[in-house]
């Protein structure tokens, strides 16, 4: 029997199809290989998701994320006011560091990307809006997972921890009661950020976290 996450098999399979094309467009064969679904099932689900605008076909006929996902992503992000309030601080952080910037919140045993700005460099990391990543891995994942050492220090860094070749630096965004409500961070290739990215970028990331708190009314400016 295939593993199920929600208890609704067809929904779990549809989500596997959507997740499979998050990083790159796939033809039907690639979709089958990525999901492990039978060819007929993968095709039926992909076509149905396309009808709902959750998938689309690119110029080569491959399946890719649809515009309906963008609308849903915007609606989901809008449900978290901190994402809108954080926009100026996130843009300033990208400009100051030249790296990709992300804002995450915790959702159960995962962290979800509420905002994502790409670096202007050709070689950069890309985290899609709405991406769900594990806790405990990566600088933002460790902060949202409750890493006490990182929280006491006020920031965390990671080098090739969640994904080979990628480094990151993140800082916690605290709420009125002192609990962490989000994590803001930068990420980029290790070749550019180095093996100790916090030594260069921690101050800027921490400043962005404080700016977000002030803009969102989480703490006094």
C-alpha positions as CSV (number, residue, x, y, z in Angstrom):
1,X,0.0,0.0,0.0
2,X,1.3,3.5,-0.9
3,X,2.1,5.8,2.0
4,X,-0.5,8.5,2.6
5,X,-0.1,11.9,4.3
6,X,-3.6,13.2,4.5
7,X,-5.6,9.9,4.4
8,X,-7.0,11.0,1.0
9,X,-5.0,9.1,-1.5
10,X,-5.9,11.0,-4.6
11,X,-5.1,14.3,-2.9
12,X,-1.7,13.1,-1.8
13,X,-0.9,12.0,-5.3
14,X,-2.0,15.3,-6.8
15,X,0.3,17.1,-4.3
16,X,3.2,14.8,-5.3
17,X,2.6,15.9,-8.9
18,X,2.7,19.6,-8.0
19,X,5.8,19.1,-5.9
20,X,7.6,17.3,-8.7
21,X,7.5,20.3,-11.0
22,X,8.3,22.9,-8.3
23,X,12.0,23.1,-9.4
24,X,11.8,22.5,-13.1
25,X,9.2,21.6,-15.9
26,X,8.8,17.9,-16.5
27,X,7.4,15.8,-19.4
28,X,5.2,12.9,-18.6
29,X,8.1,10.5,-18.3
30,X,9.9,12.8,-15.9
31,X,6.7,13.2,-13.9
32,X,6.4,9.4,-13.6
33,X,10.0,9.1,-12.5
34,X,9.8,11.9,-10.0
35,X,6.5,10.8,-8.3
36,X,6.7,7.0,-8.7
37,X,3.1,7.1,-9.9
38,X,1.8,4.8,-12.7
39,X,2.0,6.6,-16.1
40,X,-1.8,6.7,-16.5
41,X,-2.3,8.1,-13.0
42,X,0.3,10.8,-13.4
43,X,-1.1,11.8,-16.8
44,X,-4.7,11.9,-15.4
45,X,-3.8,14.0,-12.4
46,X,-1.6,16.4,-14.4
47,X,-4.3,17.0,-16.9
48,X,-6.8,17.6,-14.2
49,X,-4.5,20.0,-12.4
50,X,-3.9,21.8,-15.7
51,X,-7.7,22.3,-16.0
52,X,-7.7,24.0,-12.6
53,X,-4.7,26.2,-13.7
54,X,-2.6,24.6,-11.0
55,X,-0.3,23.3,-13.8
56,X,0.4,24.6,-17.3
57,X,2.3,23.4,-20.4
58,X,5.5,25.2,-21.4
59,X,6.6,25.7,-25.0
60,X,8.0,22.2,-25.1
61,X,4.8,20.6,-23.8
62,X,6.3,19.9,-20.3
63,X,4.2,20.4,-17.2
64,X,5.1,23.4,-15.0
65,X,3.5,25.3,-12.1
66,X,0.4,27.1,-13.2
67,X,-0.7,30.7,-12.6
68,X,-3.5,29.4,-10.3
69,X,-0.7,28.5,-7.8
70,X,0.5,32.1,-7.9
71,X,-2.9,33.4,-6.9
72,X,-3.2,30.9,-4.1
73,X,0.3,31.7,-2.9
74,X,-0.5,35.4,-2.8
75,X,-3.7,34.8,-0.9
76,X,-1.9,32.5,1.6
77,X,0.9,35.1,2.1
78,X,-1.7,37.8,2.7
79,X,-3.1,35.8,5.5
80,X,0.1,36.5,7.4
81,X,0.4,40.3,7.7
82,X,4.0,40.1,8.7
83,X,4.8,39.2,5.1
84,X,3.4,42.4,3.7
85,X,5.0,44.5,6.5
86,X,8.4,42.8,5.9
87,X,8.6,43.8,2.2
88,X,10.7,46.9,2.6
89,X,13.1,45.3,5.0
90,X,13.5,42.2,2.7
91,X,14.2,44.4,-0.3
92,X,16.8,46.4,1.6
93,X,18.4,43.2,2.8
94,X,18.7,41.9,-0.7
95,X,20.2,45.2,-1.9
96,X,22.7,45.3,1.0
97,X,23.9,41.7,0.6
98,X,23.3,41.0,-3.1
99,X,21.9,37.6,-2.1
100,X,18.5,35.9,-2.3
101,X,16.3,36.7,0.7
102,X,13.5,34.6,2.2
103,X,11.0,34.9,5.1
104,X,9.8,31.7,6.7
105,X,7.1,30.8,9.3
106,X,6.6,27.5,11.0
107,X,3.8,25.2,9.9
108,X,3.7,22.1,12.0
109,X,6.9,20.1,11.4
110,X,7.9,22.2,8.4
111,X,8.8,25.8,7.5
112,X,7.0,27.6,4.8
113,X,8.4,30.4,2.6
114,X,6.1,33.5,2.9
115,X,8.3,35.8,0.8
116,X,11.2,35.2,-1.6
117,X,13.4,37.8,-3.4
118,X,16.0,36.6,-5.8
119,X,19.6,37.8,-6.0
120,X,20.6,39.8,-9.0
121,X,23.5,37.4,-9.6
122,X,23.2,34.8,-12.3
123,X,24.3,32.1,-9.9
124,X,21.8,32.3,-7.1
125,X,19.5,30.2,-4.9
126,X,15.8,30.2,-5.6
127,X,13.1,29.2,-3.0
128,X,9.6,29.3,-4.5
129,X,6.9,31.2,-2.6
130,X,5.0,28.6,-0.5
131,X,7.8,26.1,-0.5
132,X,7.6,23.8,2.5
133,X,11.0,22.8,3.9
134,X,12.1,20.7,6.9
135,X,12.8,22.1,10.3
136,X,16.2,21.5,11.9
137,X,18.1,21.8,8.6
138,X,19.4,25.1,7.3
139,X,19.8,28.3,9.3
140,X,16.1,29.3,9.2
141,X,15.0,25.7,9.8
142,X,17.1,25.5,13.0
143,X,15.8,28.8,14.3
144,X,12.1,27.9,13.7
145,X,12.8,24.4,15.1
146,X,13.9,26.0,18.4
147,X,17.7,25.7,18.3
148,X,18.5,27.3,21.7
149,X,22.1,28.1,20.9
150,X,21.2,29.9,17.7
151,X,18.3,31.8,19.3
152,X,20.5,33.0,22.2
153,X,23.1,34.2,19.7
154,X,20.4,35.9,17.7
155,X,21.3,34.3,14.3
156,X,22.2,31.1,12.7
157,X,24.3,30.1,9.7
158,X,24.5,26.9,7.6
159,X,26.9,25.7,5.0
160,X,25.8,22.8,2.7
161,X,23.4,21.7,5.4
162,X,20.1,21.4,3.7
163,X,21.4,21.5,0.1
164,X,24.9,20.9,-1.1
165,X,26.7,24.0,-2.3
166,X,24.3,26.5,-0.6
167,X,25.1,28.6,2.5
168,X,22.7,30.8,4.5
169,X,22.4,33.2,7.4
170,X,19.1,33.7,9.2
171,X,17.8,35.7,12.2
172,X,14.6,35.2,14.3
173,X,11.7,37.6,14.1
174,X,10.2,37.8,17.6
175,X,6.6,38.6,18.6
176,X,5.3,40.7,21.5
177,X,5.7,37.8,24.0
178,X,9.3,37.1,22.9
179,X,8.4,34.0,20.9
180,X,9.7,33.5,17.4
181,X,7.1,34.2,14.8
182,X,9.2,34.0,11.7
183,X,12.8,33.8,10.4
184,X,14.4,36.0,7.8
185,X,17.5,35.0,6.0
186,X,19.7,35.2,3.0
187,X,21.0,32.3,0.9
188,X,23.4,31.8,-1.9
189,X,26.3,29.7,-3.3
190,X,29.0,28.7,-0.9
191,X,31.6,29.9,-3.4
192,X,30.3,33.5,-2.8
193,X,29.2,33.4,0.8
194,X,32.1,31.4,2.1
195,X,32.3,28.9,4.9
196,X,31.5,31.4,7.6
197,X,28.8,33.5,6.0
198,X,27.6,34.9,9.4
199,X,30.9,36.8,9.9
200,X,30.0,38.9,6.9
201,X,26.2,39.0,6.8
202,X,24.8,38.4,10.3
203,X,24.6,42.0,11.2
204,X,22.6,42.9,8.1
205,X,20.2,39.9,8.6
206,X,19.7,40.7,12.3
207,X,19.0,44.4,11.4
208,X,16.4,43.2,8.9
209,X,14.7,41.1,11.6
210,X,14.5,44.1,13.9
211,X,13.1,46.2,11.0
212,X,10.4,43.6,10.3
213,X,9.4,43.5,14.0
214,X,9.0,47.3,14.0
215,X,7.2,47.5,10.7
216,X,4.7,44.7,11.7
217,X,4.2,46.2,15.1
218,X,5.6,43.2,16.9
219,X,8.0,45.2,18.9
220,X,8.5,48.9,19.6
221,X,10.6,50.5,16.8
